[in-house]
Amino acid sequence: MIEQEDEAKAFCASLTNSTGIARLERFAELLKLENEHQNLVAKASLETIWQRHFADSAQLLNYVPRETSPWLDLGTGAGFPGIVIAAMKADCEVVVVESRKRRIEWLERLCDELELTNCHVEGARLEQVESFEARVISARAFAPLPRLLELSARFSSINTTWVLPKGRSAAQELSELKKAAQSMFHVEQSVTDRDAGIIVGKYRHKPRHRA
């Protein structure tokens, strides 16, 4: 279990290169400055930014096959986990979805500042985003699991890996799915919080046919 900032930074470093770490360091600086103008994250969490935000996002890479792309991140907000993934994996195409105007502007500035040419910001509600096949779907704090699957299933195929950090509600949310859907997912222990879980799996669903 990661309990210190230096441990969290070392964990991130094990999953990226020096450029990725430099981008995360700059991300941390920019986040602290922007948080003075809009409430992107809880102020107290900035004291443990590597553990609470960066390592918490980076751990998702452990459940995704290497060189898997594109990655779709729903409700990215302050940049987690989507921008962290894009910063650490330059060869991974990342699409981040965010509907709130000030958050969209922040994400676009952040991508420019970090030179994330592999990251595209979809500034719209998910319902308005054109369908494409994502190979990874993530969402840190987007919607309850049943609603999340309903909204984003059209981006998923049998090749899509879902990695959904759900905190302390992971097991409870998974239990609320129908049994057929429950069997497609399992809960992994978070490395940054002993009480938190990550829902991981592949969602084999029947596509809706348009009339």
C-alpha positions in Angstrom: 0.0 0.0 0.0 1.3 3.4 -1.0 1.3 5.7 2.0 3.9 8.4 1.3 4.4 10.9 -1.5 7.9 9.6 -2.4 6.4 6.1 -2.7 3.7 7.4 -4.9 6.1 9.2 -7.2 8.4 6.1 -7.4 5.3 4.1 -8.3 4.5 6.5 -11.2 8.1 6.5 -12.3 7.9 2.7 -12.6 5.2 3.0 -15.2 6.6 5.8 -17.4 9.8 7.6 -18.4 11.5 10.8 -17.4 9.4 12.8 -19.8 6.2 11.4 -18.2 7.4 12.3 -14.7 8.4 15.8 -15.8 4.9 16.3 -17.2 3.3 15.2 -14.0 5.6 17.5 -12.0 4.4 20.4 -14.2 0.8 19.2 -13.9 1.1 19.4 -10.1 2.3 23.0 -10.3 -0.4 24.0 -12.7 -3.1 22.3 -10.7 -2.1 24.1 -7.5 -2.3 27.4 -9.3 -5.6 26.8 -11.0 -7.2 25.4 -7.8 -7.0 29.0 -6.4 -9.4 30.1 -9.2 -11.7 27.2 -9.4 -12.4 24.2 -7.1 -10.9 21.4 -9.1 -9.9 19.2 -6.2 -10.1 19.4 -2.4 -7.5 21.8 -1.2 -6.2 19.3 1.4 -5.6 16.7 -1.3 -2.9 19.0 -2.9 -0.6 18.0 0.0 -0.6 14.4 -1.2 -1.1 15.0 -4.9 1.2 12.1 -6.0 -0.6 9.6 -3.9 -4.2 10.9 -4.0 -4.3 11.9 -7.7 -1.3 10.7 -9.8 -0.6 7.2 -8.4 -4.4 6.7 -8.0 -4.8 7.3 -11.7 -1.6 5.6 -12.8 -2.5 2.3 -11.2 -5.1 1.7 -13.8 -2.3 1.0 -16.3 -1.7 -2.3 -14.5 -5.0 -3.6 -15.7 -4.6 -2.6 -19.3 -2.6 -4.5 -22.0 0.4 -2.6 -23.2 0.0 -0.5 -26.4 -3.8 -0.4 -26.0 -5.4 2.6 -27.6 -7.6 4.6 -27.8 -8.5 5.3 -24.2 -11.8 7.0 -23.3 -12.0 8.8 -20.0 -15.4 10.0 -18.9 -16.1 13.1 -16.7 -12.4 13.9 -16.5 -12.9 17.0 -14.4 -9.5 18.2 -13.1 -7.7 15.7 -15.3 -8.0 12.3 -13.5 -7.3 9.8 -14.7 -7.3 10.8 -18.4 -4.6 13.5 -18.4 -2.4 11.5 -16.1 -2.6 8.5 -18.6 -1.9 10.8 -21.6 1.1 12.4 -19.8 2.6 9.0 -18.9 1.9 7.2 -22.2 2.7 9.3 -25.2 2.0 6.4 -27.5 -1.6 6.1 -26.2 -4.4 8.1 -27.8 -6.6 9.5 -25.0 -10.0 11.1 -25.4 -11.3 12.9 -22.3 -14.9 13.9 -22.0 -16.0 16.9 -19.8 -19.1 19.0 -20.1 -18.5 21.8 -17.6 -17.2 25.0 -19.4 -14.5 26.0 -17.0 -13.2 22.4 -16.7 -13.1 22.1 -20.5 -11.0 25.3 -20.7 -8.7 24.0 -18.0 -8.2 20.6 -19.7 -7.5 22.3 -23.0 -4.9 24.7 -21.4 -3.4 21.7 -19.6 -3.0 19.7 -22.8 -1.3 22.7 -24.5 1.0 23.3 -21.5 2.1 19.7 -21.2 2.3 19.3 -25.0 -0.1 16.3 -25.0 -0.5 15.9 -28.7 -2.0 12.4 -28.0 -4.9 13.8 -26.0 -8.2 15.2 -27.3 -10.7 17.0 -25.2 -14.4 16.4 -26.0 -16.1 19.4 -24.5 -19.6 18.1 -24.4 -22.0 15.8 -22.6 -21.3 12.1 -23.4 -24.6 11.7 -25.1 -23.4 14.3 -27.7 -20.0 12.6 -28.4 -19.8 10.6 -31.7 -19.5 6.9 -31.2 -16.1 5.2 -31.7 -14.6 1.9 -30.4 -12.5 2.6 -27.3 -10.1 -0.1 -26.2 -10.1 1.3 -22.7 -12.9 3.1 -20.8 -12.3 4.7 -17.5 -14.3 7.0 -15.2 -13.2 8.2 -11.8 -16.4 10.0 -10.6 -18.8 10.1 -13.5 -22.0 8.2 -12.6 -23.3 5.2 -10.7 -22.2 2.0 -12.3 -25.5 1.0 -14.0 -26.0 4.4 -15.5 -22.3 4.6 -16.5 -22.6 1.3 -18.5 -25.9 2.4 -20.1 -24.4 5.7 -21.3 -21.1 4.4 -22.5 -21.8 0.9 -23.8 -21.9 2.2 -27.4 -18.1 2.9 -27.2 -17.4 -0.6 -26.0 -16.7 -3.9 -27.8 -15.5 -7.4 -26.7 -12.0 -5.9 -26.9 -12.6 -3.0 -24.5 -11.2 -3.1 -21.0 -13.1 -1.2 -18.4 -11.2 0.3 -15.4 -13.4 2.2 -13.0 -12.1 3.6 -9.7 -15.1 3.5 -7.4 -13.6 4.1 -4.0 -15.4 2.6 -1.1 -18.5 2.0 -3.1 -17.0 -0.4 -5.6 -18.4 -3.7 -4.2 -21.8 -2.1 -3.5 -22.1 -0.7 -7.0 -21.1 -3.9 -8.6 -23.7 -5.8 -6.6 -26.4 -3.5 -8.0 -25.9 -4.8 -11.5 -27.9 -7.6 -12.9 -26.2 -11.0 -12.3 -25.2 -11.4 -16.0 -23.4 -8.1 -16.0 -21.9 -8.7 -12.5 -20.1 -11.8 -13.8 -18.2 -9.7 -16.3 -16.5 -7.5 -13.7 -14.5 -7.9 -10.5 -13.1 -5.6 -7.9 -9.4 -5.0 -7.5 -7.8 -3.4 -4.4 -6.6 0.1 -4.8 -2.9 0.6 -4.1 -3.5 4.1 -2.7 -6.4 3.5 -0.3 -7.0 0.2 1.6 -10.7 0.9 1.6 -11.0 1.7 -2.1 -11.7 -0.6 -5.0 -11.4 -0.5 -8.8 -14.0 -2.3 -10.9 -12.3 -4.1 -13.8 -13.7 -6.2 -16.7 -15.1 -6.5 -20.2 -18.7 -5.7 -20.8 -20.4 -8.0 -23.3 -23.6 -6.2 -24.1 -26.3 -6.4 -26.8 -26.1 -3.3 -28.9 -29.3 -1.4 -29.4 -30.7 -1.4 -32.9 -31.8 1.9 -34.2 -35.2 2.0 -35.9 
